[in-house]
């Protein structure tokens, strides 16, 4: 959550951290003062703290946010299955609104991302002829995901050589483990090719210029 806030700050958004009391809880009156100080679009507070276990008064905090017209998001990962959760009673909004926006944007977004994904693939193949191999189904795949192996260079070594690109060698749950992806091995790929794989993801804010630049940087590092 904190990294997301820092990313928003870097993009020009104003981010305010609300102080907590000695027990780690947010006082609704303190939040009210914070959201009234400036125009607030979103309030995000974790339900249960993963380090201390402290629970926040989410329903009260959500009411304060909604008084000012702000959306309220809570990360309830630590609370789910451990304490009773009633989304309606808590009156949280952000995930539902995010899902609605995603649904409305899906048709155009999927087409745009698929085009950028295919452009990235084509650029890599043009710059590294005969060395780029697609991992996964050629058609039935996520529009913003490209997984390729590049002959002659390990995936982790390649990404280390291009720090300007945020990418991975496998799924997030296996990131940091220096072994071939079990998913790719289950597909029958040789261990060598699986070790050369990189997973390149595109998102809502990705542009054609960034795709071409990423392809150039990857190709230069793999040359």
Residue, then its C-alpha position, 0 to 999 in steps of 0.5 A: x500500500x505504501x509503495x502505491x502511495x509513493x507511486x501516486x505521489x511521483x505522478x503528481x498526486x497529493x498523498x496524506x498520511x494520517x497519524x495513528x494513536x499509541x495502539x495503532x488505530x486511526x481516530x475518525x476525528x483525525x481522519x475527518x480533519x485530514x479529508x476536509x483539509x483538501x479535496x480527497x478522492x480516496x482513503x485507504x486504511x488496512x482493516x487489520x495490521x499484519x504486525x500488531x494485529x490492531x483492528x481499525x474502526x472501518x465502518x466509522x472511518x468509511x462514514x467519514x470518508x463518504x461524508x466528504x465524497x471520497x471513496x474508501x478502500x480497505x485491505x482486509x487480507x489479514x482480517x478475512x477468515x479471522x474476524x466477521x466481515x460484512x462488506x455492506x455493514x462496513x460500507x467500503x467502496x473502492x474495490x467495487x468501484x474499481x471493478x465497475x471501471x474495469x468492466x466499462x473499460x474492458x472492451x477497448x482496454x483489452x484490444x489496446x493491450x493486446x496490440x501493445x503486447x504484440x508490438x513488443x513481441x514483434x520488436x523483440x523478434x526484429x531486434x533478436x532474429x531467431x532468438x525469441x521464443x513465445x511461451x504460452x498459447x499464441x492466441x488464448x492468453x491475457x492481452x497484457x502478458x508476454x512471456x518469452x525466452x531469449x536464446x543465450x541469456x538467463x532471464x534473471x541476468x537479463x533483467x538485472x542488466x536492464x534496471x530501467x524495466x520492471x519485469x519478472x522471470x515468473x509469477x509473483x509467488x515464485x519471484x526471488x527463487x532462482x529456479x526455472x518456473x514450475x509452470x514452464x517446466x510443466x508445459x514441457x519446456x527444457x530447463x534451459x529455455x525455462x531459465x531464459x524466460x522473462x514475463x513482460x506485463x503491460x498495463x493501463x498506462x503503458x504506451x507505444x513509446x515505452x514498448x519500443x524503448x523496452x524492446x530496445x533496452x532488452x535487445x541491447x542487453x541480450x545482444 
